[in-house]
Amino acid sequence: MSGNKILLVGNCQMPIIADCLSLMLPDRAIVSQMWGPFVRQKGAVAGLFADVGQIFTQPQMAPTLRAEAENQGWKGTIRTVPAIYFMGLHPDAVYAFHEGQQLGGATGGLTSAIALYAWKKGVPLDEVKELFTPDVFRRLGYLDYWEEGRTLLLESARNTDLPLDDLFDGWAARKPFMHIVNHPKLLVLADMARKLTGLIGAKPLALNPEDVMSDRLVDNIVWPVYPGVAENIGLRGSFIFKTGNGAKKMGESRKVMELDAYLASSYTTYGELKNPDALVCQRFNDKRFLRLDEVLDERKRRPAAPPRSTTNPYRGLPDYQFWRNAVAGPAREEVDPVVRPVFTIARDTRVATAGSCFAQHIARALKGSGYNYYVAEPGSKGMSEEAKAERQYGLFSARYGNIYTSRQLLQLIQHAYRSRTPVDSIWRRPDGKFVDPLRSSVEPDGFASEAKLVADRDRHFAAVREMFERLDVFVFTLGLTETWESTVDGTVFPTAPGVVTDQIDVSKYRFINLGVEDVVADMNAFLAELAKVNPAARVILTVSPVPLVATYENRHVLVSTTYSKAVLRVAAEQIAKGHENVAYFPSYEIVTGNHARGAYFEEDLRSVEPAAVSHVMRLFLSHYGNLATPAAMTQPARPAPAPAKPAPSGLMSAEFEAGAAVICDEERLDEGLAKPVKKAKAAVRA
């Protein structure tokens, strides 16, 4: 008693997966049924199996379906797929129930745990907004929800026929990948559909459904990723809420509302509850969340603010915004100018480095602290470690030597992908050996022939391509603005051509000194090229604190150094502000700041003292590496133990199970959805 149809039964995610499958498997009959509306129809389950050969369902529905299949003697296959429920992006969004019914409101069945709890505690509407701060989110444990939510989702998926371990990191790289806690974006459901074709035993068309379908779930609720939560996972947050088709509109019928309007709408909804004691919210059992009581108590004890007309706008700002507290007061090694990281680096994150000499310190610190320092060009297995070091294998992530300028970095990726080819590709030394102009110091003995140089450079560019395509985080240290370029095609070089060899026509080269607009344009162009081959890549920019060894400008080297570092620092700020995936790390400030009193440089006033490097890298790893303690820097040769990932508490697991089982409000709008979904193919032909 089975047929050829493939049936997907579950929550609102399943019809979209079915649509994706129909596009990829146009010769298969794919049908879908949302569980909520379906089971409300008398006798619906009994007639479910007609002409169906395979059923995919979510774990909550599987026992009922299997029992009914056995009763009817149905011989097809029932497999389970996970229901996507992820709290890491929206830790404040919860389901609450009143007298057994979902609590409605401006955004449908979801509500803010903070707003609901504050209402229960009698916090006035005009004060509740003050609870939506990064500090409160941190105290409530919201910053742990990403890892905890990931653990719960992957563990639950492993108990189905469709584990998600190989998919989650790809989603995370394109975050936010959820509209709300149980509404994934289309790319997530399309990935699941692609993987399901293997269980079906069919070869799909080479088609990405997400490229030709609309994301139906975006028509419903879209919950913001709050500021403070967002920065912790490499995003920029907001408090812009979008209502759903099934949401109850309060006051105005607008689709989008800011935090003030959302809270007013929520308080109106809460105020309509006739029996507040019948309110049930799983989150209110979590000890971490109940730290909100401490916050509310602190607010009660806080002295009243003076009248606005006499208030000093700087009063109450955090210590790090005052020179006396943040720079002059602490000991030199305790000064920490990193307020909060834009994102963090896990132990398995592939981190690649490039830049000036100072970038080498970052590479060594990553390796010495047990992080995944990514080297795409490690050298041949038979080469000794001494020979590798002499030829700069492992010094950076590929064997490009020092990349001092933004122009040099841009041209590196262009050369590697053959979008530009330098006219000057080989220089000859006085001893008859050959030099690669783009990385003149990597082969100290020179290349014996032009053919060997070209072969080595081809291998190098292949490694550079691999590095850019596979890295997760790229750390680049901006070092100089002064450089030399070819007057023929604008190619820049790490060293003035006449320093490397006198066997060239020096009239074909000229000195240039980049300005802020040049560096910003170069880096924007580089980031665009990187995004083409690795859209998930994140970038950390630093500025080298090392002064110029010499200047070609007709002025004092101190003035040129000040100019160069000022240009690079301003450019780094503009670039970081203009790109969500770019962060600035203040290594320059840590080494050269007044707090160091000049003690962070050696006698030549250029070389950076080991204590300064330790200070920089301790802060880098404690913030971006998210280390619980910076002690790893005291023994750099000994890898620090991997920090334990937060283990989901039993309460959070219970909330996950309850939330994943919730049937969405909007499912009520789609009564009788069961349909063949092959119609979706028309969208492709159109």
Sequence and secondary structure as in RCSB ss.txt:
>XXXX:A:sequence
MSGNKILLVGNCQMPIIADCLSLMLPDRAIVSQMWGPFVRQKGAVAGLFADVGQIFTQPQMAPTLRAEAENQGWK
GTIRTVPAIYFMGLHPDAVYAFHEGQQLGGATGGLTSAIALYAWKKGVPLDEVKELFTPDVFRRLGYLDYWEEGR
TLLLESARNTDLPLDDLFDGWAARKPFMHIVNHPKLLVLADMARKLTGLIGAKPLALNPEDVMSDRLVDNIVWPV
YPGVAENIGLRGSFIFKTGNGAKKMGESRKVMELDAYLASSYTTYGELKNPDALVCQRFNDKRFLRLDEVLDERK
RRPAAPPRSTTNPYRGLPDYQFWRNAVAGPAREEVDPVVRPVFTIARDTRVATAGSCFAQHIARALKGSGYNYYV
AEPGSKGMSEEAKAERQYGLFSARYGNIYTSRQLLQLIQHAYRSRTPVDSIWRRPDGKFVDPLRSSVEPDGFASE
AKLVADRDRHFAAVREMFERLDVFVFTLGLTETWESTVDGTVFPTAPGVVTDQIDVSKYRFINLGVEDVVADMNA
FLAELAKVNPAARVILTVSPVPLVATYENRHVLVSTTYSKAVLRVAAEQIAKGHENVAYFPSYEIVTGNHARGAY
FEEDLRSVEPAAVSHVMRLFLSHYGNLATPAAMTQPARPAPAPAKPAPSGLMSAEFEAGAAVICDEERLDEGLAK
PVKKAKAAVRA
>XXXX:A:secstr
   SEEEEEESTHHHHHHHHHHHH TTS EEEEEHHHHHTSTTTGGGTTTTEEEEEE TTTHHHHHHHHHHHT  
SEEEE       SS TTEEE EETTEE  STTTTEEEHHHHHHHHTT  HHHHGGG SHHHHHHTTGGGHHHHHH
HHHHHHHHTSSS  HHHHHHHHHT   EEETTEE HHHHHHHHHHHHHHHT    S  HHHHS  GGGGS B   
 TTTTGGGT      EE  TT    SS  SEE HHHHHHHHHHHHHT S GGGEE GGGG TTGGGHHHHHHHHH
HS     GGG  TTTT  GGGSHIIIIISS GGG       SS   TT  EEEEESTTHHHHHHHHHHTT  B  
S    TTS HHHHHHTTTTTSSSS     SHHHHHHHHHHHTTS   S   EE TTS EE GGGTTS TT BSSH
HHHHHHHHHHHHHHHHHHHH SEEEEEE  SEEEEETTT  EESS HHHH SSS GGGEEEEE  HHHHHHHHHH
HHHHHHHH TT EEEEEE     S   SSS HHHHHHHHHHHHHHHHHHHHHH TTEEE  HHHHHHSGGGTTTT
B TTSSSB HHHHHHHHHHHHHHTS  S GGGGGSTTS           HHHHHHHHHHHT   GGGGGGTT  E
E GGGHHHHH 
